[in-house]
Amino acid sequence: MKLFGILIFALSFTQCASIKLETTPPFTIKSASYTHITGGLPGNSSLNLMIEFSTNEIVDFQNVYFQNRIVTAVVEEKQNKKYIAARYKTSTDNNKADLVLNADPKKEYGNEAKKQEKFPFDLKENEAIVSYKLDTKTLYYKVEGIKKERKIFMPSSKPQN
């Protein structure tokens, strides 16, 4: 019985250990910073992570894992610099669309809370993981030393209809 318990315990740690981080990716990270943005519309807030990189190859960036959030990576070019942009919505009213609300309780039957994807990495606040594909293989690279920028407050605006 003890052997079975030890086996289960050992297998529970294999998921994180199976994700190997690359040390020599086909790109170079030049700088990285993030900022919290609040405003524009009531209840609107986001976390923007910008990772400046350079490469001589075409890299198929997939996802960015940062502060227990996962988002699809977007490559942007500004002033002849390339960035991996990751924008995370942190608004508190994002979950309203997850449920069907109706005056008839029968139509609300079966509503379930949004299931959150398990975060596969143990990262510090200033670390992120960037996933990318080479051929058909998904690889992972850790970005460290991400700088926190000042919070940005956007002026309120009326919704445009």
C-alpha positions in Angstrom: 0.0 0.0 0.0 2.9 2.4 0.8 4.4 1.7 -2.6 1.1 2.6 -4.3 1.0 5.9 -2.4 4.6 6.8 -3.3 3.9 6.0 -6.9 0.8 8.3 -7.0 2.8 11.1 -5.2 5.7 10.8 -7.7 3.3 10.9 -10.7 1.7 14.1 -9.5 5.0 15.9 -10.0 5.6 14.6 -13.5 3.4 17.1 -15.4 5.5 20.2 -14.5 8.7 18.3 -14.9 7.7 17.2 -18.4 7.7 20.8 -19.7 11.3 21.5 -20.6 12.4 25.1 -20.9 14.6 26.0 -23.8 17.9 27.8 -23.2 18.8 28.7 -26.8 15.6 29.9 -28.6 15.7 31.2 -32.2 15.1 34.8 -30.9 16.8 37.2 -28.4 14.8 39.0 -25.7 16.0 42.7 -25.6 13.6 44.0 -22.8 10.3 43.3 -21.2 7.9 45.3 -19.1 4.3 45.3 -18.0 1.7 47.8 -16.9 -1.8 47.9 -15.5 -4.3 50.0 -17.4 -7.5 51.2 -15.9 -10.3 53.3 -17.4 -11.8 54.2 -20.7 -15.1 52.6 -19.8 -16.4 51.9 -16.3 -15.1 48.6 -14.9 -12.5 48.3 -17.7 -9.0 47.2 -16.7 -6.2 45.2 -18.2 -2.6 44.1 -17.8 -0.3 44.7 -20.8 3.0 42.8 -21.2 5.3 43.9 -23.9 8.4 41.8 -24.7 10.8 43.3 -27.2 12.7 40.7 -29.2 14.9 40.3 -32.3 15.3 37.4 -34.6 16.5 36.5 -38.1 14.0 33.6 -38.4 10.3 33.4 -38.6 9.0 32.4 -35.1 5.5 31.1 -34.6 4.7 32.5 -31.1 1.8 30.7 -29.4 1.0 31.7 -25.8 2.3 33.9 -23.0 2.1 32.6 -19.4 2.3 35.5 -16.9 1.1 36.0 -13.4 -1.2 32.9 -13.4 -2.8 34.0 -16.7 -2.5 32.5 -20.2 -3.2 34.5 -23.4 -2.4 34.1 -27.1 0.8 35.9 -28.1 0.5 38.7 -30.7 3.5 40.0 -32.6 3.6 43.7 -33.1 6.1 46.1 -34.8 6.5 49.6 -33.5 9.2 52.0 -34.6 11.2 49.2 -36.2 11.1 47.2 -33.1 9.4 43.8 -32.7 7.3 43.0 -29.7 5.4 40.0 -28.3 2.3 41.6 -26.9 0.2 39.9 -24.3 -2.9 41.7 -23.1 -4.8 40.2 -20.2 -8.3 41.5 -19.3 -8.5 42.0 -15.5 -12.0 43.6 -15.4 -14.2 42.3 -12.7 -17.3 42.2 -14.9 -15.8 39.8 -17.4 -17.6 36.8 -16.0 -21.2 38.1 -16.7 -21.3 36.5 -20.1 -20.4 33.1 -18.8 -24.0 32.3 -17.6 -27.4 32.4 -19.2 -29.6 34.6 -17.1 -33.4 34.5 -17.6 -36.5 35.2 -15.6 -37.5 31.6 -16.2 -35.3 29.5 -13.7 -35.7 26.5 -16.0 -33.7 28.2 -18.7 -30.9 28.9 -16.2 -30.7 25.2 -15.2 -27.3 23.8 -16.0 -25.3 27.0 -15.6 -21.8 26.3 -14.5 -19.0 28.5 -13.3 -16.3 29.1 -15.8 -13.7 26.5 -15.6 -10.2 27.9 -15.3 -7.3 26.2 -17.1 -4.7 24.9 -14.7 -1.6 27.1 -14.8 1.3 24.8 -15.6 4.3 26.9 -14.3 5.5 28.2 -11.0 6.7 31.7 -11.8 7.7 34.8 -9.9 5.8 38.1 -10.4 8.4 39.3 -12.9 8.7 36.1 -14.9 6.8 34.9 -18.0 6.9 31.9 -20.2 6.6 32.3 -24.0 5.6 29.2 -26.0 6.5 28.9 -29.7 6.4 26.3 -32.4 9.3 24.9 -34.4 8.0 22.5 -37.1 5.3 20.7 -35.1 7.0 20.8 -31.7 5.9 23.4 -29.0 8.8 24.8 -27.1 8.9 27.1 -24.0 11.3 29.9 -23.0 11.4 31.7 -19.7 11.6 35.5 -19.7 13.1 36.9 -16.5 13.5 40.4 -15.0 10.3 41.9 -16.4 10.0 45.5 -15.3 6.8 46.8 -13.8 5.9 50.2 -15.2 3.6 52.9 -13.7 -0.1 52.3 -13.7 -2.0 54.1 -16.5 -5.4 55.7 -15.9 -7.3 56.3 -19.1 -10.0 59.1 -19.2 -13.6 57.9 -19.1 -15.4 57.9 -22.4 -19.0 57.3 -23.4 -19.7 54.1 -25.3 -20.1 54.7 -29.1 -23.2 53.2 -30.6 
